[in-house]
Amino acid sequence: MTHEVINQAPARAGLNEYLINPAMTEAVKRYDAQWATAQLSEVGALVGQADFQRDAELANTNPPVFASHDRWGNRVDAVDFHPAYHRIMGAAISHGAHTSCWSSPRPGAHVARAATFMLFAQIEPGHACPVSMTHAVVPSLKFTPSLASEWLPKVYSRVYDPQLQDPATKTSAIFGMAMTEKQGGSDVRANSTRAVASSDGSWILTGHKWFCSAPQSDAFLVLAQAPGGLSCFLVPRVLPDGSPNVFRIQRLKDKLGNKSNASSEIELDGTVGWLLGEQGRGVRTIIEMVAQTRLDCVLGSAAGMRQAVSEAAWHVRHRSAFGAVLIDQPAMTAVIADLQLEAEAATWMALRLAAAYDDPSAAAFSRLATAVAKYWVCKRGPNHAYEALECLGGNGYTESFPLARRYREQPVMAVWEGSGNVIALDVLRAMAREPESVAAVDQELASALGVYPVYDAHVAATRKLIGQVAADPAAAAGQARRVVEALALGLQSAVLIREAPAAVSDGFVAARLGADRSFEYGSLDAGLDLAGIVARA
């Protein structure tokens, strides 16, 4: 009898992860992407399958392996992946998780692409790195029309081909990025990689990169010092004549999480590249890519929150203790409700941002709001994952369940493309240099006034704080995180007040802005509609 398994949750598989995610389905409809419902439902069913989830596990338990030379001694700089990783990449690319919004523009295209990306990232986040960079490279490529005409058709392709070969013979391409160096990190102006013009119009690069994401990609955007200053270059792994470019992978990074994705250190030594944009305007050129990947960090963190709370809710609906199903016990009800509030706020904020990228007139809003969301949503991810993990008890702490992997994964979104202080200071910089962005965000905050007195008070306090920072720029840096947090909570509250069901907006405003708000998940006012919130998890 002791071998009979009872009171354990069944496998959470065979569910349509799109159709059972009410925040996502409601936001997709609200932001003009209802036309994508059939495709999103197809993706939701795919990622909910047990074999897809098994591939996600295999891609992480069998991480990429680097080989500097082949068995005959030839330098190859190869990164080999488990077949499960390639299956996941192939599925994401074929469903347009990378560039569908660029290749088929229409109202709601960025929202539909964002939702597709989130569904794949919810189950396997590591592959989302090259998918995101391939998406994000599009606006940067357009700075040089000749390079855009050569590479954009390959980037738009729905075919995934991991083989490195002459670009002219490939119909598709995946892009990576290499900006930071060991002596400077986020301070890319300290980069020492040099670029010298060649007689044939190309450039020769010499230097190193401390973090090169997805080194198996077909091509990369790389920053290097040219005679005219820091500039951006397109560097392919294989040259137009089919010969390998000099792209020496020094090692793969042994990371806390993000195990299925290869991150590396590389050396460039007579490496051929092509100037993208203008000399001396490298940051301006690559910042277009950075802005898009920052949005994807928000999408990825929100997707992680959805995975975390849905796994936790599934477990407590199928597990009993002390004479009752866990979800029906008030303490657990409050925890799941609070985790769902966080996930809903992140999802609504993420897709509201994606909608802004569909609207050319919303550029000022997206400039500031993306940085605010990147800071806040990504920082909220790790502790959210931990609390969800704890709902599973000892099971959650084991590698047999996905939340241990998710807990290690969430911090990368906060670190990548600008860690906390870098992003917070960027928010201050945007506020000072682009006052129209402050006005656009304030308009968003104002759109939800008059419903909750506590929200109105928060907006008034936020406006006062912004005024103080503007009046004393010398002291602004010390207040950067405080400003960003106030803006983030305001933006999340505003979108929920306008768009989400009353149970969600009531709960979020009370839990995050109310006078009795708590530092820990699960300390909610019993008068809130906790059952209604939990039902959405």
Buried (B, 14 or more C-beta within 10 A) or exposed (E): EEEEEEEEBEEBEEBBBBBBBBBBBBBBEBBBBBEBBEBBBBBBBBBBBEEBBEBBBBBBEBBBEBEEEEEEEEBBBBBEBBEBBBBBBBBBBEBBBBBBBBBEEEBBBBBBBBBBBBBBBBBBBBBBBBBBBBBBBBBBBBBBEEBBEBBBEBBBBBEBBBEBEEBEEBEBBBBBBBBBBEEBBBEBEEBEBBBEEEEEEBBBBBBBBBBBBBBBBBBBBBBBBBEEEBBBBBBBBBBEEEEBBBBBBBEBBEBEBBBBBBBBBBBBEEBBBBBBBBBBBBBBBBBBBBBBBBBBBBBBBBBBBBBBBBBBBBBBBBBBEEEEEBBEBEEBBBBBBBBBBBBBBBBBBBBBBBBBBBBEEBBBBBBBBBBBBBBBBBBBBBBBBBBBBBBBEEBBBEEEBBBBBBBBBBBBBBBBBBBBEBBBBBBBEBBEEBEBBBEBBBEBBEEBEEBBEBBBEBBEEBBEBBEBBBEEEEEBEEBBBBBBBBBBBBBBBBBBBBBBBEBBBBBBBBBBBBEEBEEEBBEBBEEBBBEBBBEBB
